[in-house]
Amino acid sequence: MPVDSDAAIEITAYKAVPSFAYGRIKDIRIRWALDEIGLPYRARLIDGIFEDKPQDYMADQPFGQVPVYKENGLTLFESGSILIHIGERDERLLPRDAKGRGRAISWAIAALNSVEPMIQTLVILTVKGQGTDWLAGSMEAAKPFAEQRLARLAQALGDRDWLEDRFSIGDIVMIDVLRNANPQLLAPHPNLAAYVARGTSRPAFQSAMAAHLADCAVGEPLPA
Ligand SMILES: N[C@@H](CCC(=O)N[C@@H](CS)C(=O)NCC(=O)O)C(=O)O
């Protein structure tokens, strides 16, 4: 079982989050990767997703975010960088050959840089715009960008199981990004919906999510 209080690897996670973020915090990506290769870790639970973090936390993560990864004196932040680091230890997550490795990293960065910002913008507008007169117009402006990225991603995936010929960290981060999209955005692309279902039904995702939810309560208030 990868969660182990004596493990050398430590990751951070929140003790509680607002309901819209429940089950969606990015430590899940790291837990999932570690569970895929059976690498034990412990979770350091921290307060206040939207609160200022203590100085020592800011030294570890300059933006005060989760996750942070620590192991034997190494401190990493940014989920993409942490996934590359974990992948480098095991070819089940990151192929050893230069082509396979490069393609997996390209997909991980595409998920973080070309797809996630479009989806996250819609989430922020939806959460912060409830009851405002600007929500509808803002969504109308932002939604086509997400729709275009998903259409192109669906085309690239085609009828393959994974983004390349085998599962990798690129799939971990892309599936985590997509599962946070409004299901209406995925509805025109059955292959993307099936891809998310395929990824989230993997035993390692299931155990990672169970550990993630066991550590995190719903209850943190949403800031004004
Ligand atoms: N680019 C960062 C984003 C991390 C992130 O967005 N963390 C959220 C939780 S899912 C957080 O801690 N938010 C609090 C904040 O931004 O102040 C990564 O991929 O690690």
The ligand as an SDF file (V2000), in Angstrom:
LIG
                    3D

 20 19  0  0  0  0  0  0  0  0999 V2000
    0.7460   24.6500  -11.5240 N   0  0  0  0  0  0  0  0  0  0  0  0
    0.5770   24.0650  -10.2140 C   0  0  0  0  0  0  0  0  0  0  0  0
   -0.8430   24.3560   -9.7540 C   0  0  0  0  0  0  0  0  0  0  0  0
   -1.0980   23.8370   -8.3680 C   0  0  0  0  0  0  0  0  0  0  0  0
   -2.4770   24.2840   -7.8900 C   0  0  0  0  0  0  0  0  0  0  0  0
   -3.2610   24.8790   -8.6270 O   0  0  0  0  0  0  0  0  0  0  0  0
   -2.7600   23.9730   -6.6070 N   0  0  0  0  0  0  0  0  0  0  0  0
   -4.0060   24.4040   -6.0330 C   0  0  0  0  0  0  0  0  0  0  0  0
   -4.7890   23.2390   -5.5120 C   0  0  0  0  0  0  0  0  0  0  0  0
   -5.2620   22.1800   -6.8430 S   0  0  0  0  0  0  0  0  0  0  0  0
   -3.6900   25.3220   -4.8630 C   0  0  0  0  0  0  0  0  0  0  0  0
   -2.9460   24.9620   -3.9750 O   0  0  0  0  0  0  0  0  0  0  0  0
   -4.2710   26.5160   -4.9050 N   0  0  0  0  0  0  0  0  0  0  0  0
   -4.0800   27.5350   -3.9120 C   0  0  0  0  0  0  0  0  0  0  0  0
   -3.5210   28.7890   -4.5220 C   0  0  0  0  0  0  0  0  0  0  0  0
   -3.3830   28.8650   -5.7450 O   0  0  0  0  0  0  0  0  0  0  0  0
   -3.2400   29.7090   -3.7540 O   0  0  0  0  0  0  0  0  0  0  0  0
    0.8430   22.5610  -10.2570 C   0  0  0  0  0  0  0  0  0  0  0  0
    0.5250   21.9470  -11.2940 O   0  0  0  0  0  0  0  0  0  0  0  0
    1.3700   22.0100   -9.2870 O   0  0  0  0  0  0  0  0  0  0  0  0
  1  2  1  0
  2  3  1  0
  2 18  1  0
  3  4  1  0
  4  5  1  0
  5  6  2  0
  5  7  1  0
  7  8  1  0
  8  9  1  0
  8 11  1  0
  9 10  1  0
 11 12  2  0
 11 13  1  0
 13 14  1  0
 14 15  1  0
 15 16  2  0
 15 17  1  0
 18 19  2  0
 18 20  1  0
M  END
$$$$
